Amino acid sequence: MKILVACDKFRGSLTAREANTTILEALASSRLEAVGADVAIADGGEGTLDALLSDSLTLTTSTITGPFGGTVEAPWGLDRAAARAVIEMALAAGHHMVTAGYDPDRATSAGIGDLIRAALDEGVTEIVVSVGGSVSVDGGAGALEALGARYFAADEEPVVSPAGRALHTVESVDLSRLDPRLAGVTIILAADVDNPLTGPRGAARVFGPQKGVKADDIDAFDAALNHFADRIATATGAPSLATTPFAGAAGGMMVGLSAAAETRAVDGFSLIYAHHRLDERIAEADLVVTGEGSLDAQSLSGKGPVAVARAAQAAGKPAIALAGRVAATPDELAANGVTAAFAIGRAPATLDDALKAAKTSLFDTARAAFDAVAAGRRLG
């Protein structure tokens, strides 16, 4: 029997690779006779860089502007042979960097521009920017500024590091000093959401609260993002991206980066799927095992583990899902290719205790699931 293990992260406790390794260890200690292989998956958010690492794409580190000022060290991926770089925004301007509270009027994406310049120094012509898990709501203004853009107010005074509601003070955008190397580069945004920049499903209204935007301020942030998109459109001579799918990801990164270079957005999981040739791996497996921290309504919208299960279903292969919590009904899961789902919690516990015990809980639950499969095979 061949088993493919393809997990996403268990946020706050296990990376995708750690989850996969734990499940393979459980398989080895179970009564099921099987050969296991694994693939770390992600959807454009945390873990995307790790999921794309290979013999050709290796890690490097650069000193960049932190999301709240100062400097930080950020890892990124470089494939010299393919002239390709992979930047993960969650690692350069992510939630783990919040130490003194969220500040959406200050959080900047400038570090992403710094990493793009570092990639240009290595001669790359394609840059993948994984945009999930960011703390900024600056329309990509910081990244664009780091790449050479300048902003001016109505009185022609410079506007430096605009973010959040301060985007409304930008009346003109000067792109004349952009790094000339950007002309030969394609930027691919790997997104975990397809929301537009503004409106009911926009960056401020849907994702702003988790970045510190107060309920009473959402309309102001939404208007500021729309204003900035209009000013970028004037500077580039292109239509505003305010209603464009994916433009709301990472606080509007598409808006700023589209003014710097040819930019297109893709579903993050599709990038991982193609990179690992998951269709071929699933076709070779007898059973697929996937998982993540929370299997819920967001998962059913097509997040990584459910996308894996759907692919398994299309290939006629059963799929088991393991999760910290299962918040979807059996019928919903079955309709999306999940043959069986198991919550790994072994007893009532606080969130902190559950996260600390995640590895042990995942191991025990996976082993029990594999023992059940083994018993079913013997009975059959």
N, C-alpha and C positions, 0 to 999 in steps of 0.2 A: 504494500500500500504506500502511495506517495502523498505526502501532505505538504501543502504550501501555507506557510504562516506569513501573513501580510498585515501587520498592525500599524496604526497611527499611534501618536503619543498618548500616554495616560497623564494628562496635564497635572503638573505639580508633584508627580511621583516617578514616572518612568518615561524615558524616551522611547521612540518607536523601536529602535534596535534593542534596548533593554527589555522591552515587552516581548519582542520576538525571541530573544535568547532565553528568557524565563519560560516561555511556552515550549520551546524545543527541549529544555531541560526537563520539563514536566512530561513531555512525550517519551523521553529516554527512560524515565523512571516508572512509566505506566505499563500496563499489561498489553498495550496495543503494539503489534509488530508493524512498524512503519518506518519509512525514510522521510526525514523532514528537511525542507529547504525554506529559506526566509527572504523576505524583501521588506525593507523599511519604507513605509509610505507617508505621504503628507499631502496637504491640499493647497499649498501656497502660503500657509501660515508657519507657525513654529515647526522646526524639524525639516523644512524643505531642503535646506542646504545639505544636511546630513543624509537625506534620502537620495540626493543626486551625486554624492561623493563616489568616486570610482578611481581606478588606477590612473586615469587621465586627468580627472578633476580633483585637485588636491587643495588642502587648506593653506591659506596664508593669512597674515594679520596686518592691519594698518591702524595707525592712530588717527582718530577722527573726532569731529565735534560731537559732543554728547547731546541728547535730546533736550537737556536743560542747561546747556552751556558746559564749559570745561572740555576736557578731552577724555576719550575712552578708547580702549583697544577693542577692535571688532574683527572677527574672523570672516573671511569670504573665500570663495572657491575660484581657482584659476586653472583653465585647461589651455596650456600654451599651444598645443598642436592644433586645436580647433579655434584658437584666438577667441576664447569664450570665458566669460566671468559669470559667477553666480553670487548674488548679494541677498542676504536674508535680513529684511527690515527688523524682524523680531530680535535679532542679535545686535543690531546697531542702534535701534531706537525703540526697544520693546518695554513691556510692562515691568520686567525684572529690574529695570533701571530707575524705577520710581522709588525714591527713598524718603522724600519729604512731602509727599502728596502730589496729586495730579495738578497740572497747570496748563490747560488747553490754550490759553492765550500766550503761552511762552514756548511750549514744546515745539521743537523744530525738526525738520527732516534734513537739515544741513549735512549730517553725517553720511547720508546716502549719496549726496553729491560728492563728498570727499572720497567715498569708496569708488564711485564712478571714475573720478580723476585718477585714482590709484590703478584702476583697471586699464585706463587709457595709457598710463605709463608703461604698461606691459604689452601694449600693442593689440588689445582685443578689438574685435569688430562686432561682437554680439554680447550683450549684457542682460542676463536674466535677473530681474529684481522681484523677489518673493515678498509680497506686501502685507501679508497678514500679521496680526499681533503688534501693531505699532501704537504709539501713544500720541502721535501728532494729529492735529486738525489744521494743517497749514496749506492745503492745496498743492503741496509739493514746492511751495515757495522757497523754503530753506534749501532744498536740493538744487533748485534752479539757480539760486543766488550763489551757492558754492561753486557752480559751474560757470559763473561769470555774469549772470544777469544783474541788473540794477533796477531798483524801484523808486518811484518818485510820487510825492503827494501833489495835491492840486496847486500848491504854491511853488512847485518844482523843487522842494526840499527833499533830500534823500529819505527813503523809508528803509530802515535796516532791520533785517530779521523779522519781517511781518509774520504773524501767526494768529490763528483764531480770529477774534473780532477785529484785530488790527489790519486784516486783509482789506477791510473796507476803506482804509486810508490810502491804498495804492491806486493812483489815477493813471499812471503810465508805466510801461515796462520797457526797458532798454535791453535788447538782446545782442547789441553790436559787439559786446566783449565776451560772448560765449566762447568756450574752448573750441578752437577750429577743428580739433580732432573729432568732435561729435558729428561732423558732417558725414563721416564714413562709418557710423555706428548705428546698429539697430538695438533698441531696448525692448525687451519682452517682459511685460508685467505678469507675473504668475499670481493670480488672485484667488482667495478662498471665498469671495462673495462677488456678486455681479451687480450690486446696487449702483444707482446713478449718484451723481455728486450731490444733488439737492432734491428737495421735495419730501414727501411722506416716507420714502425709502432711502433718503439721502444720508450722507456721512454724518451730519450733525444730529439728525433726529434718531437714527438707528444705533449708531456707534458712539456718538458723542458722550452719552452718560457714563459709559465705561472708561472714558478718558478724562472725566472730571467736568464735563459740560453740565451745568445745572439746568433743570427743567425750564426755568423762566428765561434762560439765555439761548435756548435751542434756535429760536427764530432768528436771533441776531447772528449766530454762527452760520446758519443756513444762508442768510442774506449776504454775509461777508464772503462766503465761498462762491456764491453766484456772481457777486461783484468781481471777485478776482478772476474767475473763469472768463468773464466778459473782457477784462483788461488783457488777459493773455490772448484771447481771440483777436483783439484789435492789434496786438503786437505781432502776431503770426499771420494774420490775414485769413485764418481758418475759422470755421464755425465754433461757437462755444461748446464745451464738452459737458455742460451742466446736466444734461439728461442722458448722457451716453452710458450704456452698461459698463460696469467695472470702474467707472470714474470715481465712485464713492469709496472704493477700497483704500485703506490706509490714509484716511482723511483727505483724499483727493490727489494722491500722488500722480495719477495720470495727467492731470492738468499741467503741473509744473514740468514733468519730464517730457511731455509731448512738445513743449516749446524748445527743448534742448536737442532732441534727436527724433528720428523716426521711431515711433512707439506704438506697440500693439499689445493688447491684453489677451490672455488665455486663461482658461480654467486651470488652476494649479494642479489639481489631481491628474488632468489629462496629460500634463507635462511629465509627471512621475510615471504614469501608466505607460506612455510611449518609451520613456527612458529605460524602464526595466522590462519592456516587452511582456507586460503582464498577461496579455492575451495568450501568448505562447506558454507561459509558466502555468497558467490556470488550466489550459488544455492538457498539460502533462500530468496534472494532479488528480488524485482520486477524491481528495477532501481539501477544502480551503478553510483556514482559520484566520479570522480577523478580529480587530478590537480597538477600543479607544476608551478614554476616561468616562465619557457619558454618551450612551446610545439613546438619542432623543429626537425631537422634532427637527432640529437642525441637521442631524445625521440623515434623516429621511429626505432632506432637500438635495442630497447627492454628495455629502461629505465622503471622505476617503473610504472608510470601512463599508458603508452601504454601497458605494460605487463598486468596490471589490465584490461584494455579495451579488450585486446585479450582474456583473460580468460572469461570475460563477454560474448564476442561474441561466444566463444566455448560453453558456457552454454545457449545460446539463450536469453541473457539479454541485454537490451539497456544500453549504457554507455554515460554519459555526462562528458566532460572535461572542467575545468575552468583553465585559465592560465594568467599570467601577460602579455604574448605575445603569439600569435599563429602564428608560422612561418612554418606551413605545410599546404598543400592544402586540401580541403574537401575530394577529392578522396583518398589522401594518408591516411588521418585520418580514413575514412570509411573502407579502406582496412585493417586497424589495429583495428577495433572494436569500434571506436569512432563514436557514432551516431550523436552527435552535440558537437561543441567546441565553447567556449565563451572567448574572451579576456576581462579582467576585467577593462581595462583602460576606464575611463568615458569621458576623454577630453585630448587634447594635454598637455603633462607635461614633465618636466625634469625627468631623472632617479631618482634623489634624491627625488623629490616630489612624484613620482609614488610609490616608496618604502614606503614612509611615509604614503601614503594613501591606502596601499594595503589592510588592514583589512576592511576599509569602502567600497572600491571598490569591494572586493570579496563578502562582505555581499550583496551589492546592486545587483550585477550581479547574484549571486546565487538565491536571492529572485525572481528576474525577470524570471529566468529560471524555477523555481518551479511554479510560477504563470502561465507561458506558458504551463507547463505540466498539471496543474490543468484545464486550459481552454480547452486543447486538450481532456482531459478525459471527461469533461462535454459535449463537442461537439460530442464526440464519443458515 
